[in-house]
Amino acid sequence: MEPRREDAPAWRSPAYRALAVLGTVLVGARLDLAQGATLGLVLCLALAPVWWRAAWSVVGYRWLVAAAVLAVVAGFWLTSHAATDHTTNTTIALRNSLLVIGLPVLVGFLVWACRQVAPPLLAVCFGLAMLVTVPTGGAFATNPWKFGFATPVTIVLLGLAWWSGRRWVQVVVALVISAVHGINDARSAFAILFIVAVVMLWEGRPTTATRRASGLRAGAFVAGLGAGAYWLVQALILDGAFGEATQARTQAQIEQSGSVLVGGRPEIGAFRYLLAHRPMGFGSGTLLTSEDILVAKEGMASVGYEPNNGYVENYMFGGQIELHSGVGDLWAWSGAAGLLLAAVLAVVVAVHTTRGIGASTSVALALALAIRFFWDLLFSPFVSSTMNLVLLLGLGFGVWWVGDDGRRRAQPRPESESANIHA
């Protein structure tokens, strides 16, 4: 559904344009203040009277708001319920709740910002803000590209390619970045950008199919392409195409669990066992007991992982519940309501992405963020994947998915009226 436009020209004042760019930069920078609040979130909340009407006019956004609010309420209720036999922490509950409820706030602001400034410019500003504020702790020292620069550089370059308005530029950029990912041991990122390039090329074919048929065929095509890319990348790695270190690590993961996905993400086993152990979830501020942790370890051991190495106690459950999976984290924090939020997000992204592919109107950045979302939903912590999701939903609801079921493409030039509305 396309947002109402009758008052749009009055909105596009220099002051609003400046606010749109400033807010986008602060959202992308993710500058922490306290208790999980960020400077960007505070600004977006303060500007809510300005942007809420534009965002609320989008049906998919309303579903996002409803699901996020329900998840937050359920998270607090589950925390209160678990307090009888678990340790609970109000600070943790507040931080996780702000992360969830902040999603529609930040997305709503970006929907409005797309009407003030050319969306490709917003994407570039968002990526640059992420780039200059890359956290340099943790695993960054072992692989700065993979654990720091890869995501923001990808957003910036694909944003610039989108701005060019040329499909071949987007394809070339996607392939170049994919190669850089492969060289730097970023296996999933390499596969995602490879898929993006193939899909963009596939969309250039002549088509006369009906919308429904095109959408269904597009979904099947992407699913098949993803499976093919998985086996192709695995074969290349095992043949040593990406270096001996990557080859050895992948081989060890396959020998450990029979699959590079399961071997590389043993937290899947913990999620599966904890879900069977306590289907209702734990709560946004609940800490696991020693019995719960043993259950999680059993799940990880079931996929061939040795869990008695400090990782489970110190990282996964040392300060809160972290299952290294977006859907796993949402379930642990909010139970069925968390699963509902994950389902709403998955349906919205899947439907609009396949429609765009079926109509051959996709943007490489949109495809990259959408495929990354599904990967993160299964294999990445929710806290570290929210920025990609914010950008995907903000530009999706604001430009990529509006008008004629998401089939009209934004013009890349800032001065163009349609650059602010259609994709």
N, C-alpha and C positions, 0 to 999 in steps of 0.2 A: 504494500500500500504506500502510495507516495504522500509525504507530508504536505500539509497545506502551504501554498506559496504566496497567498495574496498580500501578506505583509513583508515578504522577503526583501524587496528592494529597500525598504526603510531600515531593515536591520543592518545592511551592509555599509555602515559608517566606518570611517578610519578607526575610531575608538574600538568598535566591535571587532574589526579585523585584527587590531593589535592584541585585544584580549584573546581572540581565537588562537593566534600564534603563541602568545605567552603561555596560555593555559596548556596548549599541546606540548610545549617544551617542558613545562613543569610536570605534566603527567608522565611523559617519557623519561624524565630524569629520576623520578621516584625518590625524592629527597625526604628521608624519614624525619619525623618530628618526635613523636612519642606514642607508645602503645599501638603501634601499627599504622598510625595516621601519617600521611605524607603531605607535603606542601601543596602538591597538585590536587589532592583530595579536598583539602581545606578550601582552596580557591574555587574548585568546581562546586562545592556545597554553597559557598557564598554567592556564586553566580547562578544558582538554581532557578531563581525567578526569571532569568534571562533565557535559559535553554530548555526548561522542562517541557514547555508546550510543544516545541519542535520535536523533541524526543518522544513524548507521549503519543503523538499522532501516528507513530509507527506501531503496528499491531505486534510485531515480534518483540519490540522493546517492552511492551506491557507484560508479555509473558515472562521476559527476563526479570522484570521488577518483582512480579508476583512470586516467582520461584525463588529468587534471592531472599526476599523478606521471609518467606516460609522456612527456608533453610536456616536463617539466623534465629528465628523463634524456636525452631526445633532444636537447634544446637544448645541454646540456653536451657531448654526444658530437659534435654537429655543429660546435660551437665548437672542440673539439680537432682535428677533422678539417680544419677550414678554416685552422688555424694555419700550415699549410705554405705557403700563398700569400696569406693575409690577415692584417691586424692584428687581434689579439683583446684583449679587456679583461675581466679576471676580475670587476671591480667591476660592469660593465654586465651581465655574465652573472648575477651574484648578484641584482642589482636586478630584472631581468626574471623570473628564476626565482621570487623571492619574490612577485612580482605574480601569477604563475600559481598557485603552490602555496598562496598566501594565500587564493585564491578559495574552495576547499572548507573551509578553516579558518574563515573569517568566516561563510560560509553555514551551516556546522554549528552555530556558536554561535547564530545567529538562529533556527535550527530549534528548539533547546532553549529559547531565550528566549520563543518563541511559546507555550510551555506554562506560563510563569510569569506573563506579563502579557498583557493584551488586545492582540492583534496591531495593531489600529488605533492604539493608543497608541505601540507600538514604531515604526510607520511615521512618526507625527508627530515623535517624538523623533529619529529618524534624519534626517528632513528639516530639523528645526531645527538639528541639529548641523552639517549641510552648510551651512545658511544663514549661521551665525555664523562659519564658517571659509572662506567663499568667497574664493578667491585673487583678488587685485585687480591682478595684473600682466598683461602681455601685451595681449590684445585687449579686456580688461575695460573699459579707459578709452574705447574707441570705442563700445561698446554694453553697458553694465553689466547690463541685463536678459538679453540673449541669451547673453552669455559669463560670467554670474555667478549671477544670482538666479533665472533661469527654472526650472531643474531643482529646486532645493530648495523653492521656493515651490509648484511644482506638486505635489510629494510631500506637503507639509504640508497643502495645501488638499484634495487628493483623499483624504488620510488622514482628515481631519476629516469629509469627506463620507461616507466608508466607515463611520466611527463612527456617523453618524446612522442608518444602517440603512435609508435610503430611496433608492430608485432615482432618483426625480426630482431629489433633491438632488445626487446624483452627476452626473446629466446637466447640470443647470444650471451646476454648478461647472466641469465640463469645457468647456462652451461659453464661459463667461466667461474662463477662462484661455486658451482657444484664441484668443479675440478679442484679448487682451492680447499674446499671441505674435505675432499678425498685425500689430498696430500697431507692434511693436518689431522687425520684420524677421526674426523667427524662423520661417522658412517651414516647415521640417520639423516643428517643434513645433506650429505652427498646424494642419497637416494631421493629425498624430497625434491631437491632442485632439478634432478634428472627427470623425475616424473613431471614436474612443472613444464620443463622445456618440451617434452614429448606431447603433453596435452595441448600446449599452445600451438605446436605444429599441426596436430590433429584437427584443431579447430579451424584451420585454414582450408579444410576440404569443402567442396560444394555440398550443400544439404537442402533437402526439400521435405524432411520428415515433419510430422506433427510435433507440437510442443511436448505432449506427453511421451510420445515414442522417443523423442530426442533426449528428454530427461532420463528416462529409464535406461536407454542405451549408454548415455554418458556415465551413469552410475556404475553400470556393469563394466564399462571400459576402464574407468579409473580403478575399480576393485581388481580387475585382471591385471592392469598395468602395475599396480602396487605389489601384487604377488610376484609378478615377473621380475620387477625391480629388486625385490627382496632376494630372490634366488640368484639373480645376476650379480648383485653386489657381493653376496656371500661367496659366490664362486670366484669373483675377481680377488677378493681378500685372501681366500685360501690359496690362490695361485701366487700370492705375493705382490699383487699389483699396487698395493698401498703400503708396502714396507713390511719388514720382518716383524716389527713389534706388534702391528695391528694383526698380522697373520697369526702370530703366536697366541695373542689374547683371544682372538675369535675361535681358534681351534680349541683352546682350553675351555671356553664357554660351551662349545658344542659337545665336547667330551664329558663335561660336567653334568649337563642336563638334557642333551639331545637336541637343543635348539639354542641359537645365538640370542634369540629374544628372551627366553626364559633364563638362560645362563647369565645374560647381562642384566636382568631385572629379577633377581630372586625375591624381591619384595612382593611379587605377584603371589608367591606361595603364602607369605604372611597374611596378605589381604584375604585370600581364599579361606584360610583356616580361621582367621578372626571373624569373618563374615558368618561362618557356620557356628562358631563359638558364641557369638553375641549378635544376632541378626539386626537388632534394633539400633546398633551403633553405640558410641560411647559419649559423645558430647564435645562441643567446641572447646571446653576448658578442662577436660578429664585427662588424667594421666593413667597409664596402664599399671595394673598390679603385676606382681611377679608371676602369678598364674597366667595372666594374659600374655606376658612376654614369652613364657614357655610355649604357649600355643603358637605364637607367631614364629618362634624358632623351629618348631616342628614343621610348620608349613614351608619354611625356607629350606630345611633339611630335606624335605620331600622332593625338591627339584635339584638335589645334589649339591647344595651350598652348605658350607661349614659356618654356622651362625655364631659360634662361640669365639668371636674375635674382637669384641668390643663395639663393632659397628651397630649392632641392634640396640644395645643399651645406651650408647653415647649419641648416636645420630637419630635413629628412627624413633626411639622412645625416651631419650634423655630429658628433653624439655617439653615435648608435646608428642602427639601421634603424627608420624610422618611415614606414609606408606609408599612414597616415591611414585605416586599415581594420582592424577587429578580426581578420577572417580573414587579411588580408594580413600583419599583424604576427605572428600566431601561426604562419603558414607560414614567414615569414622566420626566426623564432626557433627553431622546432622541426620544420620540414619536415612530413612526412606525419603525424607525431604531433600537430602543431599543428592541421592540418586535421581530424584525428580529434576533437580536443577541440572545435573549432568545430562539427563535425557533431553531436556528442553534445549540446552546448548547444542547437543549433537544433532537434533532434528533440524533446528534453524540453520546451522552451518551446512549440513548435508543437503537439505532441500534447495537452498539458494545456490550452493556451489554447483550441484548437478544441473540446475536450470541454466546457469550461466554457461556451463560447458556445452550443454545441449543446443543452446542458441548461438554458440561461438562468440560470446561477448566477454570472456574471462580476461582478467588482468593477472599477470604473472605474480604480482605481490599478493593478490587475493588468494590465488591458488596455493602459494607457498604457506601463507598464514593458516589457511583452512586445513591443509594436510598436516601441518605442524600441530594444529589444535588436536586432531585425532590421535596423533602420536603422544602428545602431552597428556591427553585424557587418560591414556593407559599406562604410560611409562615415565612421566615426569611429575615432580611435586607441584601441587596447585599453586603454591606461593611463588615459584620461579617461572610459571607459565602464564601468569595473569596479564603481564604487559603485552605479550603477543595477542592474547585473547581480547584485551581492551582495544587494541588497534584494529583487529579483525572485525569486531562487532561495531566499533565506532564508524569505521569507513564503510562497513557492510550496510548497516542501517542508514547511514548518511548519504551514500552514493552508489555503491556497487549493487545493492539489492532493491533499490527503489524504482518505481515506474515500470510498467509493463512486465511485472514479475521478475524484475532484476535484469532485464535484457538490454537496456540502453547504456552505452558506454560513456564515461566522462571524457570530454575533450580536455587535453592536457594543458591548454594555455590559461593562465590566470585571468586574462581579461574576458574570457568567454563566459557567457551566462551559464551555459550548460556544463561548464567545468565544475561548477559548484553543486550540481544537482544530479546528473546522470552518470551511469557507468555502463 
